[in-house]
Amino acid sequence: MFEFILRVYLSSYSKFRKAFTLPELLLGVFIALLLLGSLLSVLINLLIQERNEQILTETQQNMERAMRFMAEDIRQAVYVYDFQQTPSNTGSTGTYTNGKGLPYPLVGIPSGLIAANYIPIIAFWKITPLTDGVLTGLNCGALSNSSYIPENNPQIANGALSSQGECNALLYRRKMMSLVVYFQKINAGDSSDSSWRGKSRILRYQFDKYNPSTTATSRNTGFVDPTYSSNYANWPENNSQTNLQSSLPTTTSNNLSVLLDYVDDPKSTVDTKFPACDSSQTRIPDNLSTASYSTSFYVCVTTLSAQSAQGNWSSPAGQNQVVSIYLRGNAQGFPGLQVITGTNNNVLAPLFTKVNIRGVINENY
């Protein structure tokens, strides 16, 4: 009887041992690792997706902030160029030291900004307030009342445009004229672009009338005030089409700065349905068949310029211009962003806004 019980017990133990053989244990471990790997893969993908969304959100927020800044900046303009006016005077008195074929006002800006990888987008004049610190101690009586400033117009009585007269007007107005130009610069990877990771970036150039670091009446090199000769349309010429610049201005870290990085490639074709300009507007950059165009950052400007039979340019009075801005970002190059091959997960949704210019053409400020 005892032998029978022992035999049954050993038989059951043998069957139990057969259910947990080494291959079966290895198979169980392998299945567990597969499940764990799948869970880890899902977790990693979720983390990558969350990181990508954070990067895209942050980049888009930067685009929106830059768009608001540009819209407010342009809203303060008194004259916006459509880049359709080009100098017709190429004689000795009207020869330009750079870019004879350039439109106004690009003929009067630093030559270093006229380069293949600089795409001019919009240029305008605005009024910049002067601080009390700049005007403190300004003694207009010590200035000459007979030395005329460059924009001397024969139609204005002698003395009205003297250095002393300009100083008195400055104390009264407490503001100066500034030329602002926005560029899109391709991040080509040279020494000047080594710290920029995006496809392209937006630069803002501001050319002020005065240099506050010296004295309020010390003009910056190459500045010609368009308000004295009413020559906004063909700046830096006067009404007689004579170039009033003795030399071109220069660029410094104070008047050329980067507004935004991670703007999409200007030659990108990812978006072929971007808004068209109204019939009353000019698209800048305007020609998609040339090297100087952009599909990721452009503006539509109300066309106001007209050329007379004599070749000079003018704009009709009493009109407000409208500027539409299109901007599309691209987060590629942002540290941590995982670009999925075959997709455009790095391209951001485009932004588009319209701005009504506060300034009125040919109205005194």
Helices and strands as residue ranges (DSSP letters): H 2-18, H 22-75, E 77-80, G 106-108, G 111-113, E 118-129, H 132-135, G 140-142, H 163-173, E 175-186, G 191-193, E 200-208, H 226-229, E 256-263, E 281-284, E 297-302, E 306-307, E 313-314, E 322-327, E 351-356
